[in-house]
Amino acid sequence: MSSIVRQAKIVDTQSEFHEKVVDIFIENGFIKAIDLKLDIAADEVIAANGCFVTPGFVDVFADYREPGFEHKETIVSGLKAAASGGFTDVFLAPNTNPVVSTKSIVEFVQQKAKGNIVALYPLGAITQDIEGKSLAEMMDMSQHGAMAFTDGWKPVQNANLFLKALEYVKSFNGILLQIPLDASLAAGGLMHEGEISTRLGMAGIPILAETVMIHRDLELVRYTGSRLHIMGVSTAAGLQMIRDAKKEGLNVTCSVTPYHLSLNDKALLTYDSVYKVSPVLRSEQDRKALIEGLKDGTIDCIASHHRPQEWDAKAKEFEYASDGMNVQEIAFQIVIDAVGNEVSLERVIDAFTIQPRKIFGLGNVSINKNEKASLTLFSLNDSFIFTENKMQSLSRNNPFITKEFKSRIVGIFNHSQTHLNQ
């Protein structure tokens, strides 16, 4: 199978063709030729005039709910959503039933995704069954394909246990991921503690719930010399702590969700549970600080935190509704819409492509001759309205349904396969 992408602009700082409009000839999963114009016949011709092509997007944290919660999402439907969203590689949360805390579940996930155009990498649990009591067999899972380790939506609260985990993964150069949330300080909270929560009379989660956990984990990284990736940073104060830690030389990286770049706690004025997420939506000041953090590189990459929920899980009183947004299919559009006027396209693409591969050792992907064809194709001048009938995911807990975006994912190339959005 061969394809030729005609007249697409490359955005890849690793490529000699960066910022040039070119033809790209792909055959058997590899880039066989690139030039300003190619006179080559191919089985498939994609007219990409006005489009951009980049290395394939990587999502470092998404939840496909299988095994155990297939009524919310399956691995198959999740991978369809990923492909639609421009992702060629996805890291899968371990918060399933059974939990991804043994090699057998790691292998189950890999088998379910086998042969798909999107590469799926299981994240193993740090603790057995994500109970926060004893360490899981992380080395065993690593040897069988677990990309990294996290207790996902239930961050490890026991400092001594997390210390042991950081020490343990050093033996095989592993990395831990942690959502920065102190459960005791967040207990009973429903939204960001501030003016809006006071006005609504809803219990708030203080910024302190994030910063206390970040402080603790940074101290443990300083003590152990291990590696930590902080997911879903949501506050200006927390981000500044990470910025300072990086300047100090600690081996710490971080990611932000598309919705924390786009939304603030004023969205909760509607009492709509679709905006109930963890970490919670913060103030406008925090949102702007996150955009600045993406711009200056303090925030390394984007993580969708894709968390599908069935209708019943959201259609109830706010207090009892489940957390999460289903946004992987439009993660890129949300980010571009939120930061496009403030953050360069080059930096956004770096956060979606180069940095996640570098942090987690995925292997470099660049748009050069004889390199593997792992590519994302998109337009920034092709408006479309995101509607339910266009969604590939099984769930619909997405506040951006019916929103018009100015950018569109055209398709992806990966594993000798092509996916083009209709």
C-alpha positions in Angstrom: 0.0 0.0 0.0 1.4 3.4 -1.0 0.1 6.9 -0.3 1.1 10.4 -1.4 0.2 13.5 0.6 0.4 16.5 -1.8 1.3 20.0 -0.8 1.1 19.8 3.0 3.1 22.2 5.2 5.5 20.3 7.6 5.6 21.4 11.2 8.5 19.4 12.7 11.5 21.1 14.1 13.5 17.9 13.7 12.9 17.8 9.9 15.0 19.5 7.3 11.7 20.3 5.6 10.3 22.2 8.6 7.9 25.0 7.5 8.1 23.9 3.9 5.1 22.8 1.7 6.0 19.4 0.2 4.7 16.2 -1.3 5.3 13.1 0.9 5.4 9.6 -0.5 4.6 6.8 1.9 5.1 3.1 1.2 4.8 0.1 3.5 4.7 2.4 6.6 7.8 4.4 5.8 8.4 7.8 4.2 10.2 6.9 1.0 10.4 10.4 -0.6 9.9 14.1 0.3 10.3 17.0 -2.0 8.6 20.2 -3.0 7.0 18.3 -5.8 7.1 14.5 -6.5 6.2 12.9 -9.8 5.3 9.5 -8.3 2.2 7.3 -8.6 0.5 6.0 -5.5 -2.4 3.8 -4.5 -3.9 6.7 -2.5 -3.6 10.4 -3.2 -4.4 12.9 -0.5 -4.8 16.5 -1.7 -3.6 18.4 1.4 -3.4 22.0 0.1 -3.5 24.3 3.0 -3.1 21.5 5.6 -0.3 20.9 8.0 1.5 17.6 8.7 3.3 16.7 11.9 4.7 13.7 13.7 1.8 11.6 15.1 0.1 13.0 18.3 0.7 11.3 21.6 -1.9 11.2 24.4 -0.1 10.4 27.7 -3.3 9.8 29.7 -6.7 8.5 28.5 -9.2 6.1 30.1 -11.0 3.6 27.8 -12.7 1.9 30.8 -12.1 -1.7 29.6 -12.0 -4.2 31.2 -15.0 -3.8 33.6 -16.7 -0.6 32.4 -17.4 -1.4 28.7 -20.8 0.4 28.9 -18.8 3.7 29.2 -16.1 2.9 26.6 -14.3 0.0 25.1 -10.7 -0.2 23.8 -12.0 -0.5 20.3 -14.3 2.6 20.5 -11.6 4.5 22.4 -9.1 3.8 19.7 -11.6 5.0 17.1 -11.9 8.2 19.1 -8.1 8.6 19.3 -7.7 8.1 15.5 -10.4 10.7 14.9 -8.6 13.1 17.2 -5.3 12.8 15.4 -3.5 10.5 17.9 -1.2 7.8 16.7 -0.2 6.8 20.3 -2.2 6.6 23.5 -1.2 5.8 27.1 -4.1 4.0 28.9 -5.2 4.6 32.5 -5.1 1.5 34.8 -8.4 2.3 36.6 -10.2 -0.7 35.2 -11.8 -3.8 36.8 -9.6 -5.8 37.2 -7.0 -3.1 37.7 -4.0 -3.0 35.4 -1.7 -4.2 38.2 -0.5 -7.5 36.8 1.2 -8.6 33.7 -1.8 -10.6 32.6 -4.0 -7.4 32.4 -1.2 -5.6 30.6 -1.1 -8.3 28.0 -4.9 -8.3 27.8 -4.9 -4.6 26.9 -2.2 -5.1 24.3 -4.0 -8.0 22.7 -7.3 -6.0 22.4 -5.4 -3.2 20.6 -3.3 -5.5 18.3 -3.3 -4.5 14.7 -5.0 -1.1 15.3 -3.7 2.0 13.5 -3.3 3.6 17.0 -0.6 2.2 19.2 -1.9 1.6 22.8 0.5 1.6 25.8 -0.9 0.4 29.1 0.0 2.3 32.2 0.5 0.0 35.1 -0.8 0.7 38.6 1.7 1.8 41.3 -0.2 -0.1 44.0 -2.0 -3.4 44.1 -5.5 -2.9 42.8 -5.0 0.9 43.3 -5.8 0.5 47.0 -2.7 2.5 48.1 -1.6 -0.2 50.5 1.2 -2.1 48.9 3.3 -1.8 45.7 2.3 -3.6 42.6 4.8 -5.7 40.6 5.9 -2.8 38.5 9.1 -4.4 37.2 7.2 -7.4 36.0 4.6 -5.2 34.2 7.4 -3.1 32.7 9.0 -6.2 31.2 5.7 -7.1 29.6 4.9 -3.7 28.1 3.7 -1.3 30.7 4.8 2.2 29.6 4.9 3.9 33.0 3.1 3.7 36.4 0.3 5.5 38.1 -2.7 5.0 40.3 -4.5 7.3 37.8 -7.6 8.9 39.2 -6.6 7.8 42.8 -3.2 9.5 43.4 -1.1 7.7 46.0 -1.7 9.4 49.4 0.8 7.5 51.5 4.1 9.4 51.3 6.2 6.4 52.5 4.6 4.2 49.9 5.2 6.7 47.1 8.8 7.1 48.3 9.3 3.3 47.9 7.7 3.4 44.5 10.1 6.2 43.3 13.0 4.2 44.6 11.7 0.9 43.0 11.3 2.3 39.5 14.9 3.6 39.5 16.1 0.0 39.1 14.7 -0.2 35.6 14.6 3.6 34.7 10.9 3.7 35.1 8.7 6.8 35.6 5.7 7.5 37.8 2.7 9.7 36.9 0.7 11.4 39.6 -2.3 13.7 39.6 -1.5 16.3 42.3 -4.4 16.0 44.7 -4.3 15.7 48.5 -7.4 13.7 49.2 -7.8 14.9 52.8 -7.7 18.6 51.7 -10.1 17.9 48.8 -12.5 15.8 50.8 -16.1 16.8 50.2 -15.1 19.4 47.6 -17.0 19.7 44.4 -15.3 22.6 42.6 -12.6 25.2 42.9 -12.7 27.1 46.2 -13.2 30.7 45.4 -15.7 33.4 44.6 -17.8 31.2 42.4 -18.1 28.3 44.9 -19.1 30.8 47.6 -21.8 32.3 45.4 -23.1 28.9 44.5 -22.9 27.6 48.0 -20.9 24.5 46.9 -18.0 23.0 48.9 -14.7 24.0 47.4 -11.4 22.3 46.8 -8.6 24.7 47.8 -5.5 25.4 45.7 -3.7 23.9 48.7 -4.9 20.5 47.8 -2.8 20.6 44.7 0.3 22.5 46.1 0.7 20.4 49.2 0.8 17.2 47.0 3.2 18.8 44.5 5.5 19.9 47.4 5.5 16.5 48.9 6.2 14.7 45.7 8.9 17.1 44.7 10.6 16.6 48.0 10.5 12.8 47.4 12.0 13.2 43.9 14.7 15.4 45.4 15.4 12.7 48.0 15.4 9.7 45.6 16.7 11.2 42.4 13.9 9.4 40.6 11.6 10.5 37.8 8.1 12.0 38.1 5.5 13.2 35.7 2.8 15.4 37.2 -0.5 15.1 35.3 -3.3 17.6 35.2 -1.6 20.6 36.9 -4.4 23.1 37.3 -3.2 26.0 39.4 -0.8 28.9 38.9 0.8 28.2 42.3 1.4 24.5 41.5 2.8 25.3 38.1 5.3 27.8 39.6 6.5 25.1 42.0 7.2 22.8 39.0 8.9 25.6 37.2 11.2 26.2 40.1 11.9 22.4 40.5 12.9 22.3 36.8 15.3 25.2 37.3 16.8 23.3 40.2 17.4 20.3 38.0 14.9 17.8 39.4 13.8 15.1 37.0 10.2 16.3 36.9 7.9 16.9 33.9 4.2 17.8 33.7 1.1 17.9 31.5 -2.1 19.8 31.2 -5.6 18.9 30.0 -7.2 20.7 27.0 -10.2 21.7 29.2 -8.0 23.4 31.9 -6.5 25.5 29.1 -10.0 26.3 27.8 -12.4 26.6 30.7 -12.5 28.1 34.2 -14.8 27.7 37.2 -17.4 30.1 35.8 -18.6 27.1 33.7 -20.0 25.7 37.0 -22.5 28.6 37.2 -24.8 26.4 35.1 -24.7 23.6 37.7 -24.1 21.3 34.7 -22.3 18.1 35.8 -20.6 17.8 32.4 -18.1 20.3 33.9 -17.4 18.2 36.9 -13.8 17.0 36.5 -10.8 16.0 38.6 -8.7 18.1 39.0 -11.4 20.7 39.1 -11.7 23.7 36.8 -9.9 26.6 38.4 -10.0 30.4 38.2 -9.4 32.5 35.1 -6.1 33.6 36.6 -5.0 30.0 36.9 -6.2 29.2 33.3 -4.1 32.1 32.0 -1.1 30.9 34.0 -1.4 27.5 32.4 -1.4 29.0 29.0 1.8 30.9 29.9 3.3 27.7 31.2 2.6 25.9 27.9 4.1 28.9 26.1 7.3 28.9 28.0 7.7 25.2 28.1 7.2 24.6 31.8 4.2 22.4 30.7 5.8 19.7 28.6 2.8 18.1 27.0 -0.9 17.7 26.6 -2.9 14.8 28.2 -6.5 14.5 27.2 -7.7 12.9 30.5 -10.4 11.4 28.3 -12.8 9.9 30.7 -16.1 8.7 29.2 -19.2 8.4 31.4 -22.6 7.0 30.5 -25.7 9.2 30.6 -26.8 8.0 34.0 -23.4 8.8 35.6 -23.8 12.5 34.7 -27.6 13.1 34.7 -28.0 13.5 38.4 -27.4 16.0 41.2 -24.0 17.6 40.8 -22.8 16.2 44.1 -23.4 12.6 43.0 -22.4 12.9 39.4 -19.2 11.2 38.2 -16.1 13.1 37.2 -14.7 13.4 33.8 -15.0 14.7 30.2 -14.9 12.8 27.0 -12.7 15.1 24.8 -10.0 13.0 23.1 -11.6 13.4 19.6 -11.3 17.2 19.8 -8.4 17.7 22.2 -6.3 19.4 19.5 -9.1 21.7 18.5 -9.8 22.7 22.1 -6.2 23.6 22.7 -5.8 25.6 19.4 -9.1 27.4 20.1 -7.9 28.3 23.7 -4.2 29.2 23.0 -3.9 29.8 19.3 -3.4 33.6 19.7 -0.9 33.3 22.5 1.2 30.1 22.0 3.0 29.3 18.7 1.8 26.4 16.6 5.3 25.0 16.8 5.1 24.9 20.7 1.7 23.3 20.6 2.9 20.6 18.2 6.0 20.1 20.4 3.7 19.4 23.3 1.6 16.9 21.3 4.4 15.1 19.6 8.1 15.6 20.5 8.0 16.0 24.3 5.9 13.0 25.2 8.1 10.8 23.1 11.2 12.2 24.7 9.9 11.9 28.3 8.6 8.4 28.0 11.2 7.0 25.6 8.8 6.2 22.8 11.5 6.7 20.2 11.9 9.6 18.0 9.6 10.2 15.0 10.5 12.8 12.5 9.3 13.7 9.0 12.4 12.7 7.0 13.2 10.2 4.3 13.3 6.6 5.4 11.7 7.4 8.7 8.6 5.6 10.0 5.4 7.2 8.7 3.7 8.1 12.0 1.9 11.3 11.0 -1.0 13.6 11.8 -2.6 15.8 9.1 -4.8 18.8 10.1 -6.2 22.1 8.8 -6.4 25.3 10.7 -8.8 26.9 8.3 -11.6 24.4 7.9 -14.4 25.1 10.3 -16.7 22.3 11.4 -19.3 21.9 14.1 -18.7 19.0 16.5 -21.9 17.0 16.7 -22.9 13.8 18.4 -23.3 11.9 15.2 -19.6 12.6 14.4 -18.4 11.1 17.7 -16.6 7.8 17.7 -16.7 7.3 21.5 -19.6 5.5 23.2 -20.2 8.2 25.7 -21.3 11.8 25.3 -20.1 13.7 28.4 -18.6 16.4 26.3 -19.4 20.1 26.8 -18.2 21.1 23.4 -20.9 19.3 21.4 -22.4 21.8 18.9 -19.4 24.1 19.2 -17.9 25.3 15.9 -14.1 24.9 15.7 -11.9 26.6 13.1 -9.4 23.6 13.0 -10.0 20.0 11.9 -8.1 16.8 12.0 -7.9 15.4 8.5 -6.4 12.0 9.3 -3.4 10.0 10.5 -0.9 7.5 9.1 0.6 4.8 11.3 1.5 1.1 11.2 1.2 1.0 7.4 -2.4 2.2 7.7 -4.3 5.3 6.9 -7.3 6.8 8.7 -9.0 9.8 7.1 -11.9 11.6 8.8 -15.1 12.1 6.8 
